[in-house]
Amino acid sequence: MKYLILAACCFLVACGDSDEDQGEVTVHFSHTVAGAALEHEDILYTNAAGNEYGVTRLEYIVSDIALETAEGKRVELAEFHYRNAFVGATRSVSAEVPGGEYTALHFTFGIDGAKNETGALPSVDHFNNMAWPAPMGGGYHYMRMEGLLRTDDGEGAFLTHTGPAGGEDFSLAVSLPLSLTVDGDEWAIAVVMDLNEWYDAPSPYDFNGRGGIMGNADAQLTLQENGATVFSLGHIGTPDHGEGEVERDHDEHLGG
């Protein structure tokens, strides 16, 4: 009996040590255009095709957000996260994770085909507003980016709506290597989306002649392939310094 009691005590001590090693990790999603902070509405940017544009709407869903341990195990931070670039309350996602060494951050931009079904997400306004039309297969948009476009006649508009066109999966798996040691502390990881990269390489994307693209599998494939370079890691550090000051100030100005 004494050996059973001793073994139980050792197990409890081990569990206690593990709990003490737990830390909180917060992932902030921020946005730039060719390295400059994203501004609302003003036509300030030029893509690889020479289109001059400004952004009035940018909202998207990321899913299966996870850290990878040094042993190759994935620790989930969130199953789904909605981000509106101009609403500060949607900026971040946080979770408690076990102590240890982490070597990568993974997530899916959008929702992969097996999960992207109507009703799969909680029935709240921001997810419901991302619904992909039922006649086009249902499920959810990955991203809705909209804005102003400089034209010969003055200003026009552009739409970059991505999703499962024709029932095909055009979501994007993202893996970002990092070096992170969690030991009972708090960490903030900045993930940066550079909008111009959606329109750059390997295939320059011209807004002209790109009206409705939701049912255009070729356009969706181009954006998916260009998306390979869209995301990068920014600062990794304490929660107070895990995101760009410029974007935080801008979000607060918009009431986010």
Secondary structure, DSSP 8 states (H G I E B T S, - for coil): -HHHHHHHHHHHHHHHHHHHH-EEEEEEEEEEETTEE--BS---EE-TT--EEEEEEEEEEEEEEEEEETTS-EEEEEEEEEEETT-GGGSEEEEEE-SEEEEEEEEEES--TTT--TT-S-S-HHHHTTB--GGGT-SB-SEEEEEEEEETTEEEEEEEEES-GGG----EEEEEEEEEEESSSEEEEEEEEEGGGGGSSSS---STT----TT-HHHHHHHHHHGGGTEEEEEEE-GGGSS-HHHHHHHHHTT-
